[in-house]
Amino acid sequence: MNPREATISETKTGRRVSEVLPVDASTAFGVITDLARLPGWNATMNQVVELPEHLEAGAEWVVEFQLLGRRWKSRSRVESIDAASLRFAHRTQTDDGNPSFADWRWAVEPLQSGCRVTVSWDLHPVTFWRRMVLARIRNHQLARTEVPASLAALAQVVSSSSKSTTSTHRTNTEKDGAAMSARSVDCPCGITLTGSDDEELVRLGRQHADEHHPDDNITDGFIREHVQNNARDAEVA
């Protein structure tokens, strides 16, 4: 998808970028809010440094960016998250004590042929240098290049995740075309794994973590505990 297809508009202190993506809305929201996967679709983000135990209002995380020869860490705090309405908002500022900050809002709207992802931000520069120069430059960079490119990369990541889910579902639920009992569990990234029993879910979880979250250091114990606490019965045809 060409980033130039994104719709860009201005707000009082920032910008808004909206783009229709040919992917499932819920899966897209799952990837957006899977903080460990942020570097996978944000080209200027090097790595995730800190992650919260739970993504809820007040939770914080830290990432490292690299742009124009500079590296810096950015700390974000969840302002609100609503998985039902597919909306997510957070406040971000550099992790160096500078009081300037940015408010980010994400909204995913289901469509017949995919979804519309709208991301908006408002920059609040406090120090003189950021107020007079950097805010204008960053708004332009974000709106014209970085955010549209990230949305295009997001579509690829979500599409890849969806294909993986379909393959796993078919492999573990089809048997002579008849319905069979099964167990399912959701990965925090939005992927649903389905197997014949909890032991198979643990095995599938290990495989999924190795293939899609290799840098997250997910242990076998964590996967087993997640299955024990979150697996549910499912019947598939």
C-alpha positions in Angstrom: 0.0 0.0 0.0 1.4 3.4 -1.0 1.7 5.7 2.0 0.6 8.6 -0.3 -2.9 7.2 -0.2 -3.4 8.3 3.4 -5.7 11.2 4.2 -4.0 13.9 6.1 -5.6 16.8 7.9 -4.5 19.4 10.4 -5.7 20.0 14.0 -5.0 23.0 16.2 -1.8 21.6 17.6 -1.1 18.6 15.5 -2.2 16.4 12.6 -4.6 13.5 11.8 -3.8 10.7 9.4 -6.5 8.2 8.2 -6.0 5.3 5.9 -8.2 2.3 4.8 -6.3 -1.0 5.3 -7.4 -4.3 3.8 -7.2 -6.1 7.1 -9.5 -7.2 10.0 -10.2 -4.4 12.4 -9.9 -6.4 15.6 -6.6 -7.9 14.5 -5.3 -4.5 13.5 -6.2 -3.1 17.0 -4.5 -6.1 18.6 -1.3 -5.4 16.8 -1.5 -1.6 17.5 -1.8 -2.3 21.2 0.8 -5.1 21.3 3.6 -2.9 22.6 6.3 -5.6 22.1 5.6 -5.5 18.3 5.8 -1.7 17.9 9.3 -1.8 16.3 8.0 -4.2 13.7 5.9 -1.5 12.0 7.6 1.7 13.1 10.8 2.3 11.1 12.3 4.9 13.5 11.8 2.8 16.6 14.8 0.6 17.5 13.6 -1.4 20.4 11.2 -1.6 23.3 13.0 -1.0 26.6 10.3 -1.4 29.2 6.9 -3.0 29.1 4.0 -2.9 31.6 2.5 -6.1 33.0 -0.9 -5.0 31.8 -2.1 -2.5 29.2 -4.5 -0.3 31.2 -5.0 3.3 32.1 -1.8 4.6 33.8 0.4 1.8 32.5 3.8 3.0 31.1 6.3 1.8 28.6 9.6 3.0 27.2 11.0 2.7 23.6 14.2 3.8 21.9 14.0 5.8 18.7 16.7 6.7 16.1 16.2 9.6 13.7 18.5 12.0 11.9 21.6 10.5 13.6 20.1 10.8 17.1 19.0 8.2 19.6 16.6 8.9 22.4 14.2 7.1 24.7 10.5 8.0 24.9 8.2 7.2 27.8 4.5 6.7 27.1 1.5 6.4 29.5 -1.9 4.9 28.6 -4.6 7.5 28.9 -7.4 5.2 27.9 -7.9 1.9 26.1 -11.3 0.4 24.9 -11.0 -2.9 23.0 -14.8 -2.9 22.4 -14.8 0.4 20.5 -11.2 -0.1 19.2 -9.8 3.1 20.6 -6.5 3.7 22.3 -4.9 6.9 23.7 -1.6 7.6 25.3 0.7 10.5 26.3 4.3 10.4 25.2 7.4 12.5 26.1 11.2 12.0 25.9 12.5 10.2 28.9 15.0 12.9 29.8 12.9 15.2 32.0 11.8 17.6 29.3 8.3 18.7 30.1 7.2 18.8 26.4 4.7 16.0 25.5 2.5 14.7 22.8 -1.0 13.2 23.0 -1.7 10.3 20.6 -5.1 8.8 19.8 -5.8 5.7 17.7 -9.2 4.7 16.4 -10.0 1.6 14.2 -13.3 1.5 12.3 -14.5 -1.8 10.8 -15.4 -1.7 7.2 -16.8 -4.3 4.7 -13.5 -4.7 3.0 -11.1 -4.1 6.0 -10.9 -1.2 8.4 -10.1 2.5 8.6 -7.2 3.3 11.0 -7.1 6.9 12.1 -4.2 8.2 14.2 -4.1 11.8 15.5 -1.6 13.6 17.6 -1.3 17.0 19.4 2.2 18.3 20.2 2.6 20.3 23.3 6.2 21.8 23.2 7.1 23.6 26.4 10.8 24.6 26.1 11.7 27.4 23.8 13.6 25.3 21.2 10.9 22.7 20.9 8.2 25.4 20.7 9.8 27.5 18.1 11.5 25.0 15.8 11.2 21.3 16.6 7.4 21.1 16.9 6.9 22.4 13.3 9.5 20.0 11.9 8.2 17.0 13.7 4.6 17.6 12.7 5.6 17.7 9.1 7.8 14.6 9.3 5.1 12.6 11.1 2.3 13.6 8.8 4.0 13.3 5.5 6.3 10.3 5.9 6.5 8.5 9.2 2.9 7.9 10.1 1.7 6.9 6.6 4.7 4.6 6.2 3.9 3.0 9.6 0.3 2.4 8.7 1.4 0.7 5.5 3.8 -1.5 7.5 1.0 -2.1 10.0 -1.2 -3.5 7.2 1.6 -6.0 6.2 2.1 -7.1 9.8 -1.6 -7.6 10.4 -2.0 -9.4 7.1 0.8 -11.8 7.9 -0.7 -12.5 11.4 -4.1 -13.2 9.9 -2.7 -15.7 7.4 -0.9 -17.4 10.3 -4.1 -17.7 12.3 -6.0 -19.2 9.4 -3.3 -21.8 8.8 -3.2 -22.8 12.4 -7.0 -22.9 12.7 -7.3 -25.2 9.7 -4.4 -27.5 10.6 -5.8 -28.1 14.1 -9.5 -28.2 13.6 -10.3 -30.1 10.3 -10.9 -33.8 10.5 -12.9 -35.5 7.7 -15.0 -32.3 7.4 -16.8 -33.1 10.7 -17.3 -30.9 13.7 -14.9 -31.6 16.6 -14.4 -30.2 20.1 -11.4 -27.9 20.6 -9.7 -25.5 22.9 -8.8 -21.9 22.0 -6.6 -19.2 23.5 -5.9 -15.6 22.4 -2.4 -14.3 22.2 -2.2 -10.6 23.4 -1.2 -9.7 19.8 -4.7 -10.6 18.7 -4.0 -14.0 17.2 -6.3 -16.9 18.2 -4.7 -20.4 18.5 -7.0 -23.4 18.4 -6.0 -27.0 19.3 -7.4 -30.3 20.5 -6.5 -29.7 24.1 -4.5 -27.4 26.4 -1.2 -29.3 25.8 -1.5 -28.7 22.1 -2.3 -25.0 22.9 1.0 -24.8 24.9 2.9 -26.3 21.9 1.2 -24.0 19.4 1.9 -21.1 21.8 5.6 -21.9 21.9 5.6 -22.1 18.1 3.8 -18.9 17.7 6.0 -17.1 20.2 9.2 -18.3 18.4 7.9 -17.3 15.0 6.2 -14.0 15.7 7.7 -12.7 19.0 11.3 -13.9 19.0 12.7 -10.9 20.8 10.2 -10.9 23.7 11.9 -13.8 25.6 8.6 -15.5 26.3 9.2 -18.5 28.6 7.5 -21.9 28.5 6.2 -21.2 32.0 4.5 -18.0 30.9 2.9 -19.7 27.9 1.6 -22.6 30.1 0.2 -20.2 32.7 -1.4 -18.1 30.0 -3.1 -21.2 28.6 -4.2 -22.4 32.0 -5.8 -19.0 32.8 -7.2 -18.1 29.5 -8.0 -21.1 27.4 -11.7 -21.8 26.6 -13.8 -24.5 24.9 -14.5 -24.0 21.3 -16.4 -26.1 18.7 -15.4 -25.9 15.1 -16.9 -27.4 12.0 
